[in-house]
Amino acid sequence: MSRRWPLALAALLVTGAVAGYHAMIWYVPHAVMQKAYARFNPANRWVHADVLSGSKGSWVPLGNPDIVASRAAYDLSQGPLLLTGSASPDTYWSLTMYDGRSVHFFLVNGEKLAGQPYRIALVRKGDAVAVDRAKAAGAMVAESPTARGYLMQRTFVTPASDFAALKPVRETASIALLN
């Protein structure tokens, strides 16, 4: 019996390490998203940064200093959402969607939109009725694996497109329930 304790100890350590690893894989993204939901409350509302990413006072502390960002937490518990707005035609623009585990699941940029306004229906994955309603409304469809998540809109600020001139374009963004 006394010769087996090193093997039992090794098995216990390996089991603990594997359990700890899996707990961290679940906990860290979950904790990050819970903090985002609390910070960007209420859900389904865009918040536009008033300073460039990476600058003093920015909520994106290590962001690209040539990017201005808008963000929103989303909640699909009351139904699918319709995201509408305009992409800046003179500079790079993107909209990225993250699920409740902070995993990226959708990206669209100004190049794909060819400078046209966007209409994107955000629905729960597998909700065929919502997908049909979205397509009937003429919207691009994004299927979220979780009921809650996070949206990030980024606009590249160039010398030709100054920060103040982008404000009206960014403020066209809206989030509403899909009727």
Backbone torsions as a table, in degrees:
resi	resn	phi	psi	omega
1	MET	NA	-39.3	-176.2
2	SER	-69.2	-19.4	178.1
3	ARG	-82.4	-15.1	-177.3
4	ARG	-88.6	-14.3	-174.8
5	TRP	-62.6	-34.9	176.9
6	PRO	-63.4	-37.6	178.7
7	LEU	-66.7	-42.3	178.6
8	ALA	-65.1	-40.4	178.1
9	LEU	-64.4	-43.2	178.3
10	ALA	-62.4	-43.2	178.7
11	ALA	-62.6	-40.9	178.7
12	LEU	-65.1	-41.9	179.1
13	LEU	-65.8	-42.7	178.7
14	VAL	-64.6	-43.9	178.5
15	THR	-61.1	-43.1	178.4
16	GLY	-64.2	-40.4	179.5
17	ALA	-66.1	-42.8	179.1
18	VAL	-65.1	-44.0	178.8
19	ALA	-63.5	-41.7	178.3
20	GLY	-64.1	-41.3	178.2
21	TYR	-60.6	-48.4	-178.6
22	HIS	-66.8	-35.7	176.6
23	ALA	-63.7	-40.4	179.5
24	MET	-69.5	-38.0	178.8
25	ILE	-60.8	-35.9	177.6
26	TRP	-83.4	-45.3	-169.8
27	TYR	-70.1	-45.2	-173.9
28	VAL	-61.1	-53.6	177.7
29	PRO	-61.1	-37.5	179.0
30	HIS	-62.5	-45.6	-179.9
31	ALA	-64.9	-40.3	178.3
32	VAL	-61.8	-45.0	-178.4
33	MET	-69.2	-36.4	177.4
34	GLN	-63.0	-39.0	177.4
35	LYS	-65.9	-40.2	178.1
36	ALA	-63.9	-43.0	179.8
37	TYR	-61.2	-42.1	-179.7
38	ALA	-66.4	-39.9	-176.5
39	ARG	-73.9	-34.5	-175.2
40	PHE	-105.9	37.6	178.9
41	ASN	-85.6	136.8	5.5
42	PRO	-80.7	160.8	179.8
43	ALA	-74.0	165.9	174.9
44	ASN	63.4	37.3	178.3
45	ARG	-143.9	127.7	178.7
46	TRP	-72.9	141.2	171.8
47	VAL	-122.9	121.1	-176.8
48	HIS	-99.2	127.7	177.0
49	ALA	-66.4	141.8	178.3
50	ASP	-102.6	7.4	174.7
51	VAL	-136.5	161.1	178.3
52	LEU	-69.3	149.0	176.8
53	SER	-58.6	140.4	177.0
54	GLY	86.0	-12.1	179.2
55	SER	-86.4	165.7	-178.7
56	LYS	-60.6	131.2	-178.6
57	GLY	91.7	-4.8	179.7
58	SER	-77.0	145.8	174.9
59	TRP	-85.1	2.6	171.2
60	VAL	-115.1	83.4	-169.6
61	PRO	-63.6	-30.1	-178.5
62	LEU	-114.9	25.3	-177.2
63	GLY	-75.6	170.6	176.2
64	ASN	-68.0	124.9	-176.9
65	PRO	-68.6	-6.2	177.3
66	ASP	-99.6	9.7	-176.4
67	ILE	-115.5	136.7	169.4
68	VAL	-111.0	136.7	-171.4
69	ALA	-121.7	152.8	170.2
70	SER	-128.6	147.7	-178.0
71	ARG	-144.2	159.5	177.4
72	ALA	-157.3	140.4	167.2
73	ALA	-87.8	142.3	178.0
74	TYR	-118.6	153.8	179.4
75	ASP	-140.3	116.6	-177.5
76	LEU	-94.8	12.7	-175.5
77	SER	-65.4	-25.1	179.1
78	GLN	-97.6	1.4	177.7
79	GLY	131.8	174.9	-180.0
80	PRO	-66.1	155.8	-177.6
81	LEU	-114.4	151.9	174.0
82	LEU	-114.7	119.5	177.5
83	LEU	-101.7	127.0	178.8
84	THR	-131.8	156.8	177.5
85	GLY	163.9	-172.7	-179.5
86	SER	-121.3	144.3	172.3
87	ALA	-95.1	143.2	177.9
88	SER	-65.7	124.6	-176.9
89	PRO	-75.7	-17.2	-173.6
90	ASP	-98.6	-1.3	-175.7
91	THR	-152.5	168.6	179.6
92	TYR	-67.7	138.1	178.4
93	TRP	-141.9	142.5	175.2
94	SER	-146.6	153.9	173.5
95	LEU	-126.1	120.9	-178.8
96	THR	-118.0	140.6	179.2
97	MET	-117.8	136.7	179.3
98	TYR	-122.9	141.1	179.5
99	ASP	-83.5	-174.2	-177.0
100	GLY	-66.3	-8.5	176.8
101	ARG	-106.4	10.7	-177.7
102	SER	65.8	30.2	177.1
103	VAL	-98.3	128.1	179.4
104	HIS	-65.4	132.6	177.0
105	PHE	-132.1	-7.1	-178.4
106	PHE	-155.5	140.4	176.6
107	LEU	-146.5	133.8	171.6
108	VAL	-136.2	145.7	178.5
109	ASN	-131.5	171.0	-177.5
110	GLY	-60.6	-31.7	178.8
111	GLU	-64.1	-42.4	179.0
112	LYS	-66.6	-33.4	-179.5
113	LEU	-82.1	-11.4	-179.5
114	ALA	54.5	38.8	176.9
115	GLY	77.7	3.5	-179.0
116	GLN	-87.4	155.0	174.0
117	PRO	-60.5	155.3	-179.7
118	TYR	-107.9	148.7	172.3
119	ARG	-136.3	108.3	-177.2
120	ILE	-125.4	125.4	174.9
121	ALA	-92.2	124.8	177.7
122	LEU	-102.7	113.6	-174.7
123	VAL	-127.3	161.7	173.9
124	ARG	-70.7	139.5	178.8
125	LYS	-58.7	131.6	178.2
126	GLY	90.2	-2.1	179.8
127	ASP	-86.2	85.5	-174.7
128	ALA	-63.5	-34.2	180.0
129	VAL	-64.8	-44.4	179.4
130	ALA	-66.0	-38.1	178.1
131	VAL	-62.5	-44.0	178.3
132	ASP	-62.9	-41.9	178.3
133	ARG	-63.3	-40.9	-179.3
134	ALA	-64.4	-45.3	179.4
135	LYS	-64.5	-37.5	177.8
136	ALA	-65.5	-29.9	178.9
137	ALA	-83.5	0.4	178.3
138	GLY	77.1	26.2	-177.3
139	ALA	-103.4	147.1	168.7
140	MET	-69.0	147.1	-176.0
141	VAL	-111.6	132.7	172.6
142	ALA	-121.8	124.2	-177.6
143	GLU	-103.3	116.8	-179.3
144	SER	-88.3	132.2	177.3
145	PRO	-71.4	-16.9	-178.4
146	THR	-128.9	160.3	-178.4
147	ALA	-73.6	-24.9	180.0
148	ARG	-124.5	153.5	179.4
149	GLY	-173.6	-154.7	-168.7
150	TYR	-143.9	139.2	178.1
151	LEU	-116.3	139.8	177.8
152	MET	-133.9	122.0	176.8
153	GLN	-109.9	126.6	-178.4
154	ARG	-121.3	138.7	176.3
155	THR	-129.8	128.4	178.9
156	PHE	-80.3	126.9	-179.9
157	VAL	-99.2	117.2	178.8
158	THR	-108.9	168.6	175.2
159	PRO	-57.5	-30.8	-179.6
160	ALA	-76.9	-20.7	-179.3
161	SER	-124.7	91.4	-175.6
162	ASP	-74.7	162.3	-174.4
163	PHE	-56.1	-49.1	-177.0
164	ALA	-63.3	-35.9	-179.0
165	ALA	-69.0	-23.0	179.9
166	LEU	-81.6	-17.0	-175.5
167	LYS	-55.8	-49.2	179.9
168	PRO	-61.9	-35.0	178.7
169	VAL	-67.0	-45.3	-179.4
170	ARG	-63.8	-34.4	-176.9
171	GLU	-77.3	-2.6	173.4
172	THR	-76.5	-14.5	-178.4
173	ALA	-66.7	133.6	177.4
174	SER	-143.2	157.1	177.1
175	ILE	-131.0	125.0	179.4
176	ALA	-142.6	161.5	174.2
177	LEU	-65.9	139.4	176.8
178	LEU	-76.3	120.7	-179.1
179	ASN	-85.3	NA	NA
